[in-house]
């Protein structure tokens, strides 16, 4: 009897042990399956404007077609915010497909005939919202709001919130924040700087309760003096911070487990430790001004697939990039030398995307042919001959930074590479007439002009 009892106990132990082990394995498998895999952006043909700016990956560059009236070939991901030159910004969705026709005016943008974006700054935009049918409201992806909202306009927003509670929001006005966020469960939230500076504590308190937010773009002063509220935004996937001073706010909280894309713009981040330990980060981008002077600690981002260092001219040693074994896309500092480029090519043969922006010390592009998987290439190398590009038939997308008078070489590249989408890249320094076209409404005008002016200061005249 005692032996049988011992055997039964042993059997019970192993049954429990194996059951727990199976549950752990299943749990880990589900967690692995739930993590979205990194994919390069899609090449999307977009027509309807003279030029386009992707808020998440252009960094002061507008993309234009090789010839006027052709569609522009843009790199887009689901959820990117795109600025046409003459109408309101809008969110791109994968469901839009790979060919878009954009129409609109200073307060409204349509994709393939359907309104997807409203700038609620003009009476005409509010009139549209008031008269819109439920099916029209359900298609809206982005609204831009400023100032207090009263009377019939408040009722119009309430109607929208009932039909489309997850619509994206752009605002820079303190007065509308509490009102609007109490109505919606937004997934996309962009707060641009304004003269009417928001109360940082109020913003943090509001955002702490917003579990629905997946994309957050904020002025870094909102993080002062506490970044801890970000850890309570458990679905945060994309974070863009501008003008961030970690010396005041402290570092980002570690283990933001859903964070996949982090963009740091014009900030005082001097070392990578200030970004926290983000175990699942796929994409890290530094834009505008960059204070980073070293890649020390880069190995902590073990999952990193995409790294953008264009303005990080203080970084002299790029050898630590070898520690990023999964790197697929690299935007090199503008201070990169020819020797460093050749080392990068040797160390990262699996790159599918490479960007060289005003890399004056790169003089020979033939080394790029040694990247067998290269599909996406941005080249702005003022002292390098472009002849090697004419034989790179494996490229899917090629952007070339040129002056307006250099259109001929782009035409010849497109003829030589018929299977490649060739696009013109221009810095935002095209004169005051052009800048006026980039202000689709009074609410965004000052903000947009500020961004363009900073880009012009970086890029110089063209």
C-alpha positions as CSV (number, residue, x, y, z in Angstrom):
1,X,0.0,0.0,0.0
2,X,2.8,2.4,0.9
3,X,4.7,1.7,-2.3
4,X,1.5,2.2,-4.4
5,X,0.9,5.5,-2.6
6,X,4.5,6.6,-3.3
7,X,4.1,5.7,-7.0
8,X,0.8,7.6,-7.2
9,X,2.5,10.6,-5.6
10,X,5.4,10.4,-8.1
11,X,2.9,10.1,-11.0
12,X,0.9,13.1,-9.7
13,X,4.1,15.1,-9.4
14,X,5.2,14.5,-13.0
15,X,1.7,15.2,-14.3
16,X,1.7,18.6,-12.5
17,X,5.2,19.3,-13.6
18,X,4.6,18.5,-17.2
19,X,1.3,20.4,-17.2
20,X,3.0,23.6,-15.8
21,X,5.9,23.2,-18.3
22,X,3.4,22.9,-21.2
23,X,1.6,26.0,-20.0
24,X,4.8,27.9,-19.9
25,X,5.8,26.8,-23.3
26,X,2.4,27.7,-24.7
27,X,2.5,31.1,-23.0
28,X,5.9,31.9,-24.4
29,X,4.8,30.7,-27.9
30,X,1.7,32.9,-27.8
31,X,3.8,35.9,-26.6
32,X,6.2,35.3,-29.5
33,X,3.4,35.0,-32.0
34,X,1.8,38.2,-30.7
35,X,4.9,40.2,-31.3
36,X,4.7,41.7,-34.8
37,X,7.7,41.0,-37.0
38,X,9.6,43.8,-38.6
39,X,9.0,44.5,-42.2
40,X,10.4,47.2,-44.5
41,X,8.0,50.0,-45.5
42,X,5.9,49.7,-48.5
43,X,6.5,51.5,-51.8
44,X,3.3,53.4,-52.4
45,X,2.5,55.5,-55.5
46,X,0.8,58.7,-54.4
47,X,-0.6,61.4,-56.6
48,X,-2.3,64.7,-55.9
49,X,0.4,67.0,-54.6
50,X,3.7,68.5,-55.8
51,X,5.6,67.1,-52.8
52,X,5.2,64.9,-49.7
53,X,6.7,64.8,-46.2
54,X,6.4,61.7,-44.0
55,X,6.4,63.0,-40.4
56,X,8.0,59.7,-39.1
57,X,10.8,59.1,-41.5
58,X,11.6,62.1,-43.8
59,X,13.7,64.2,-41.3
60,X,13.5,67.5,-43.2
61,X,13.3,66.0,-46.7
62,X,10.4,66.3,-49.2
63,X,9.9,63.6,-51.8
64,X,8.8,64.5,-55.3
65,X,8.3,62.5,-58.5
66,X,11.0,62.5,-61.2
67,X,8.7,64.5,-63.5
68,X,5.8,66.8,-62.5
69,X,2.3,65.3,-62.7
70,X,3.7,61.8,-62.1
71,X,2.8,60.0,-58.8
72,X,5.5,60.1,-56.2
73,X,6.8,56.8,-54.9
74,X,6.9,57.0,-51.1
75,X,8.0,54.7,-48.3
76,X,5.0,54.2,-46.0
77,X,4.0,52.1,-43.1
78,X,0.6,51.6,-41.5
79,X,0.0,54.6,-39.2
80,X,2.4,57.0,-40.8
81,X,1.3,60.6,-41.0
82,X,1.8,62.2,-44.4
83,X,1.8,65.9,-45.2
84,X,0.8,66.8,-48.8
85,X,2.1,70.2,-49.9
86,X,-1.3,71.8,-50.2
87,X,-3.8,70.1,-48.0
88,X,-4.3,68.7,-44.5
89,X,-2.1,65.9,-43.1
90,X,-3.5,62.4,-43.0
91,X,-2.8,58.9,-41.7
92,X,-1.9,56.2,-44.2
93,X,-3.3,52.7,-43.7
94,X,-2.2,49.4,-45.2
95,X,-5.7,48.9,-46.4
96,X,-5.3,51.9,-48.7
97,X,-3.2,49.7,-51.0
98,X,-0.1,50.7,-53.0
99,X,-1.7,53.4,-55.1
100,X,-3.4,56.5,-53.7
101,X,-5.1,59.4,-55.3
102,X,-5.2,62.4,-52.9
103,X,-7.4,65.4,-53.2
104,X,-8.4,68.1,-50.8
105,X,-8.0,71.7,-49.7
106,X,-6.6,73.6,-46.7
107,X,-9.0,71.9,-44.2
108,X,-9.8,68.5,-45.7
109,X,-8.1,65.6,-47.3
110,X,-9.6,62.8,-49.3
111,X,-8.1,59.4,-50.3
112,X,-9.7,57.9,-53.4
113,X,-12.7,60.2,-52.9
114,X,-13.3,59.5,-49.2
115,X,-12.6,62.2,-46.6
116,X,-10.1,60.9,-44.0
117,X,-8.7,64.1,-42.4
118,X,-10.2,67.3,-41.1
119,X,-8.6,70.5,-39.8
120,X,-11.2,71.9,-37.5
121,X,-10.0,75.4,-37.7
122,X,-12.2,76.9,-40.4
123,X,-16.0,77.2,-40.4
124,X,-16.2,75.1,-43.6
125,X,-14.6,72.1,-41.7
126,X,-17.1,72.4,-38.9
127,X,-19.9,72.6,-41.4
128,X,-18.8,69.4,-43.1
129,X,-18.6,67.7,-39.7
130,X,-22.1,68.8,-38.7
131,X,-23.6,67.6,-42.0
132,X,-21.6,64.4,-42.4
133,X,-23.4,61.0,-42.4
134,X,-22.4,58.3,-40.0
135,X,-20.6,56.4,-42.8
136,X,-18.6,59.5,-43.6
137,X,-17.7,60.0,-39.9
138,X,-16.5,56.4,-39.6
139,X,-13.9,56.9,-42.4
140,X,-12.2,59.9,-40.6
141,X,-8.7,59.0,-39.4
142,X,-7.4,62.3,-38.1
143,X,-8.8,65.6,-36.8
144,X,-6.8,68.7,-35.9
145,X,-8.4,70.9,-33.2
146,X,-7.5,74.1,-31.4
147,X,-9.2,76.4,-28.9
148,X,-12.4,76.0,-26.8
149,X,-15.2,74.0,-28.3
150,X,-18.7,75.2,-27.5
151,X,-22.3,75.0,-28.7
152,X,-23.2,73.1,-31.9
153,X,-19.5,72.3,-32.5
154,X,-19.3,70.3,-29.2
155,X,-22.4,68.4,-30.3
156,X,-20.8,67.6,-33.7
157,X,-17.7,66.2,-31.9
158,X,-19.9,64.1,-29.6
159,X,-21.6,62.7,-32.7
160,X,-18.2,61.8,-34.1
161,X,-17.1,60.2,-30.9
162,X,-20.1,57.9,-30.9
163,X,-19.5,56.7,-34.4
164,X,-15.6,56.8,-34.5
165,X,-14.2,56.9,-30.9
166,X,-10.6,55.9,-32.1
167,X,-10.1,58.8,-34.5
168,X,-6.6,60.3,-34.4
169,X,-6.0,63.7,-32.8
170,X,-3.6,66.5,-33.5
171,X,-3.8,69.5,-31.1
172,X,-1.6,72.2,-29.7
173,X,-4.1,74.1,-27.7
174,X,-4.6,73.7,-23.9
175,X,-8.2,74.6,-24.0
176,X,-9.4,71.6,-26.1
177,X,-7.3,68.8,-24.5
178,X,-9.5,67.8,-21.6
179,X,-12.7,68.3,-23.5
180,X,-11.7,66.2,-26.5
181,X,-9.9,63.4,-24.7
182,X,-12.9,62.8,-22.4
183,X,-14.9,62.0,-25.5
184,X,-12.6,59.7,-27.5
185,X,-10.4,56.6,-27.0
186,X,-7.8,57.8,-29.4
187,X,-5.1,55.6,-30.9
188,X,-3.0,58.4,-32.5
189,X,-2.2,61.5,-30.5
190,X,0.1,64.3,-31.6
191,X,0.6,67.4,-29.4
192,X,2.6,70.0,-31.3
193,X,4.2,73.0,-29.5
194,X,2.2,76.1,-29.2
195,X,2.4,79.5,-27.6
196,X,-0.4,78.5,-25.3
197,X,1.8,76.0,-23.4
198,X,0.0,73.2,-21.9
199,X,0.2,72.2,-18.3
200,X,2.6,69.2,-18.3
201,X,1.1,67.7,-15.2
202,X,-2.4,67.9,-16.7
203,X,-1.3,66.2,-19.9
204,X,0.5,63.4,-18.1
205,X,-2.6,62.8,-15.9
206,X,-4.8,62.6,-19.0
207,X,-2.5,60.3,-20.9
208,X,-2.0,58.0,-18.0
209,X,-5.6,56.9,-18.3
210,X,-5.5,56.4,-22.1
211,X,-4.8,52.7,-22.7
212,X,-5.9,53.0,-26.3
213,X,-3.1,55.3,-27.4
214,X,-0.7,53.4,-29.7
215,X,1.1,56.3,-31.3
216,X,2.2,59.3,-29.2
217,X,4.1,62.4,-30.4
218,X,4.8,65.0,-27.8
219,X,6.9,68.0,-26.8
220,X,9.6,66.7,-24.4
221,X,8.7,69.4,-21.9
222,X,5.6,67.3,-21.1
223,X,7.9,64.7,-19.7
224,X,9.3,67.1,-17.1
225,X,9.8,66.2,-14.4
226,X,8.5,62.7,-14.6
227,X,8.5,60.1,-17.5
228,X,6.8,57.4,-15.4
229,X,3.4,57.9,-16.9
230,X,4.6,56.3,-20.1
231,X,4.8,52.9,-18.4
232,X,1.1,53.1,-17.7
233,X,0.4,53.5,-21.4
234,X,0.5,49.8,-21.9
235,X,-0.3,49.7,-25.6
236,X,2.2,52.4,-26.7
237,X,3.8,51.2,-29.9
238,X,5.3,54.4,-31.4
239,X,6.8,57.3,-29.4
240,X,8.2,60.5,-30.9
241,X,9.7,63.1,-28.5
242,X,10.8,66.5,-29.6
243,X,12.9,69.0,-27.5
244,X,13.5,66.5,-24.6
245,X,15.9,67.3,-21.7
246,X,16.6,64.1,-19.8
247,X,18.6,66.1,-17.3
248,X,15.3,67.5,-16.1
249,X,12.9,64.6,-16.6
250,X,15.2,61.7,-16.0
251,X,15.5,58.7,-18.5
252,X,12.6,56.9,-20.1
253,X,11.2,54.1,-18.0
254,X,12.6,50.7,-19.0
255,X,10.6,47.8,-20.2
256,X,8.0,49.6,-22.3
257,X,7.2,46.1,-23.7
258,X,4.9,47.2,-26.5
259,X,7.2,50.0,-27.8
260,X,8.5,49.2,-31.3
261,X,9.5,52.6,-32.7
262,X,11.2,55.4,-30.8
263,X,12.0,58.8,-32.5
264,X,14.1,61.4,-30.7
265,X,14.1,64.8,-32.3
266,X,16.1,67.9,-31.4
267,X,16.8,66.6,-27.9
268,X,19.6,66.6,-25.3
269,X,20.1,62.8,-25.3
270,X,23.8,62.4,-24.9
271,X,24.0,58.7,-24.2
272,X,21.8,55.7,-25.0
273,X,21.3,54.7,-21.4
274,X,18.8,57.6,-21.2
275,X,16.4,55.7,-23.5
276,X,15.9,52.9,-20.9
277,X,16.1,49.2,-21.6
278,X,13.5,48.6,-24.3
279,X,13.7,44.8,-25.0
280,X,11.4,44.8,-28.1
281,X,12.4,48.0,-29.9
282,X,12.6,47.5,-33.6
283,X,13.3,51.0,-34.8
284,X,15.3,53.9,-33.2
285,X,15.6,57.2,-35.0
286,X,17.4,60.4,-34.2
287,X,16.2,63.5,-36.1
288,X,16.9,67.2,-36.4
289,X,19.7,68.1,-33.9
290,X,21.4,65.1,-32.1
291,X,23.6,65.4,-29.0
292,X,24.6,61.8,-29.0
293,X,28.4,61.4,-29.1
294,X,28.8,57.6,-28.8
295,X,27.1,54.3,-29.6
296,X,28.2,52.9,-26.2
297,X,25.4,50.7,-24.9
298,X,23.8,50.1,-28.3
299,X,24.0,46.3,-27.8
300,X,21.2,46.6,-25.2
301,X,18.7,47.0,-28.1
302,X,19.0,43.4,-29.2
303,X,15.9,43.4,-31.4
304,X,16.8,46.6,-33.3
305,X,16.2,46.3,-37.1
306,X,16.2,49.9,-38.1
307,X,18.6,52.7,-36.9
308,X,18.7,56.3,-38.1
309,X,21.7,58.5,-37.1
310,X,21.7,61.2,-39.8
311,X,22.2,64.2,-37.5
312,X,24.5,62.5,-35.1
313,X,27.7,64.0,-36.5
314,X,29.5,63.8,-33.2
315,X,29.7,60.0,-33.4
316,X,33.1,59.1,-34.8
317,X,33.3,55.4,-34.0
318,X,30.7,53.3,-35.9
319,X,32.3,50.0,-35.2
320,X,29.9,49.2,-32.4
321,X,27.2,48.8,-35.0
322,X,28.6,45.3,-35.5
323,X,26.8,44.4,-32.2
324,X,23.4,44.8,-33.9
325,X,23.2,41.4,-35.4
326,X,19.6,41.8,-36.7
327,X,20.0,45.3,-38.3
328,X,18.2,45.6,-41.6
329,X,18.0,49.3,-42.3
330,X,20.6,52.0,-41.5
331,X,20.6,55.8,-41.9
332,X,24.3,56.8,-41.5
333,X,25.5,60.1,-39.9
334,X,26.2,62.8,-42.5
335,X,29.8,62.8,-41.2
336,X,30.3,59.2,-42.4
337,X,33.6,58.6,-44.3
338,X,34.3,56.4,-47.3
339,X,36.3,54.0,-45.1
340,X,33.4,53.8,-42.6
341,X,30.9,53.1,-45.4
342,X,33.1,50.2,-46.7
343,X,33.3,48.8,-43.1
344,X,29.5,49.0,-42.7
345,X,29.0,47.1,-46.0
346,X,31.4,44.3,-44.8
347,X,29.9,44.1,-41.4
348,X,26.2,44.2,-42.4
349,X,25.8,42.2,-45.6
350,X,22.1,41.6,-44.9
351,X,21.0,45.3,-45.1
352,X,17.9,45.8,-47.1
353,X,17.8,49.6,-46.6
354,X,20.6,52.2,-46.5
355,X,20.4,56.0,-46.4
356,X,23.3,58.4,-47.1
357,X,22.2,62.0,-46.5
358,X,24.7,64.7,-47.4
359,X,27.6,62.4,-46.7
360,X,30.3,64.7,-48.3
361,X,33.1,62.3,-47.4
362,X,31.6,59.4,-49.3
363,X,33.2,59.5,-52.7
364,X,32.7,56.0,-54.2
365,X,29.3,54.3,-54.4
366,X,30.5,51.2,-56.2
367,X,30.9,49.5,-52.7
368,X,27.1,49.4,-52.4
369,X,27.0,46.7,-55.0
370,X,28.4,44.3,-52.4
371,X,25.1,44.4,-50.5
372,X,23.2,41.5,-52.2
373,X,19.9,42.2,-50.3
374,X,19.8,45.9,-50.8
375,X,16.3,47.0,-51.9
376,X,15.9,50.6,-50.7
377,X,18.6,53.2,-51.2
378,X,18.7,57.0,-50.4
379,X,21.7,58.7,-51.9
380,X,22.7,62.3,-51.3
381,X,26.5,62.3,-51.8
382,X,27.6,65.6,-53.4
383,X,31.1,64.4,-54.1
384,X,30.4,60.9,-55.4
385,X,29.8,59.9,-59.0
386,X,26.3,58.4,-59.4
387,X,27.3,56.0,-62.3
388,X,27.3,52.9,-60.1
389,X,23.6,53.4,-59.4
390,X,22.8,52.7,-63.1
391,X,23.5,49.0,-62.8
392,X,21.9,48.4,-59.4
393,X,18.9,46.6,-60.9
394,X,18.0,44.8,-57.7
395,X,16.7,48.0,-56.1
396,X,13.0,48.4,-55.5
397,X,13.2,52.1,-54.5
398,X,15.9,54.7,-55.1
399,X,15.8,58.3,-53.8
400,X,18.4,60.7,-55.0
401,X,19.1,64.1,-53.5
402,X,19.5,66.6,-56.3
403,X,19.0,70.3,-57.2
404,X,16.1,71.2,-59.5
405,X,18.4,71.6,-62.5
406,X,19.6,68.0,-62.1
407,X,16.4,66.4,-63.3
408,X,18.0,64.8,-66.4
409,X,20.1,62.3,-64.3
410,X,16.9,61.2,-62.5
411,X,15.2,60.6,-65.8
412,X,18.2,58.5,-67.1
413,X,18.2,56.5,-63.8
414,X,14.6,55.7,-64.2
415,X,15.2,54.6,-67.8
416,X,18.1,52.4,-66.8
417,X,16.2,50.9,-63.8
418,X,12.7,50.3,-65.1
419,X,11.8,47.9,-62.2
420,X,12.9,50.5,-59.6
421,X,10.8,53.3,-58.2
422,X,13.0,56.4,-58.6
423,X,12.1,59.5,-56.6
424,X,13.6,63.0,-56.1
425,X,14.6,64.1,-52.6
426,X,14.8,67.8,-51.8
427,X,15.6,69.5,-48.5
428,X,13.0,72.0,-47.3
429,X,14.8,75.1,-48.4
430,X,12.9,76.0,-51.6
431,X,12.1,79.6,-50.9
432,X,9.3,81.6,-49.2
433,X,6.8,80.9,-52.0
434,X,7.1,77.1,-51.4
435,X,6.9,77.5,-47.6
436,X,3.6,79.4,-48.0
437,X,2.2,76.3,-49.7
438,X,3.1,74.2,-46.8
439,X,0.8,75.9,-44.3
440,X,-2.6,74.3,-45.0
441,X,-4.3,76.2,-42.1
442,X,-3.7,78.8,-39.5
443,X,-3.6,76.2,-36.7
444,X,-0.7,74.3,-38.1
445,X,1.0,77.1,-40.0
446,X,3.4,78.3,-37.4
447,X,4.3,74.8,-36.4
448,X,4.9,73.6,-40.0
449,X,6.9,76.7,-40.9
450,X,9.1,76.2,-37.8
451,X,9.9,72.6,-38.9
452,X,10.6,73.7,-42.4
453,X,12.8,76.6,-41.2
454,X,14.9,74.2,-39.1
455,X,15.2,71.8,-42.0
456,X,16.4,74.7,-44.2
457,X,19.0,75.7,-41.6
458,X,20.3,72.2,-41.6
459,X,20.3,71.7,-45.3
460,X,21.6,75.0,-46.5
461,X,20.5,76.6,-49.8
462,X,19.8,74.6,-52.9
